[in-house]
Amino acid sequence: MKIKLTLQEKLRDLRDERKLRLVDVSKATGIPTTTLQRFESDEEVRVGYQDIELLTRFYGVSADYLFGLTDNRQYRNVEVDKLRLSDAAISELMSGKLNTRLLSEVISHPDFAEFLAALEVFIHQTISENIEIINKSYKIALDTINRQAVTVGRDEYIASLQEASIDPDDYLRFRLSQRFDRIARSLHDEHKKEAVSETGGGYLKSLSAQVENY
């Protein structure tokens, strides 16, 4: 579970991500270093419109993001047509039934494009014909051996050829599950780190103790 970040935390994160010092940001924006330090540490400080405009331009984020009106750093009120989603997909996303935060993490995962490509290959049977050609080649080789006289190692050759035969659906489904498993495990590990970081491990330790004593 992710916790909403304050303006001060967002400004610190944006600067840390770029490995910048306060003086670097000051030189780039013209905002005094002492003022930037207050922005990042004092929750009661008032940030002026001009300073917000300078910071949003420098960091490439929206003012709505800094003020907590959206979790999106850049995109706000994007035209639906540009997303090329179907009416059914938009309806599901707006229904509130889906964990859209998790869905966003899955889509933005670096391995998602590879998973989607594999899914497209499976759905459209892009390489099924090629696999069938390979299988026919194995069968031709198997028939050739069967017609020949018995030789040493014949059974081993036949067994190897039989095992080499590939079922297109099984193969592609395996590749799909393999790719999605990589995404799921990565997100699982990331959320586990967040849980420990947010609670200091206290909640998890307490829960483990309760389970052991149950």
Secondary structure, DSSP 8 states (H G I E B T S, - for coil): ------HHHHHHHHHHHTT--HHHHHHHH---HHHHHHHHH-TT----HHHHHHHHHHHT--HHHHTTS-S-SS--S--HHHHT--HHHHHHHHSS-S-HHHHHHHHHSTTHHHHHHHHHHHHHTTTHHHHHHHHHHHHHHHHHHHHS---TTHHHHHHHHHHH---HHHHHHHHHHHHHHHHHHHHHHHHHHHHHHHHTTHHHHHHHHHHHH-
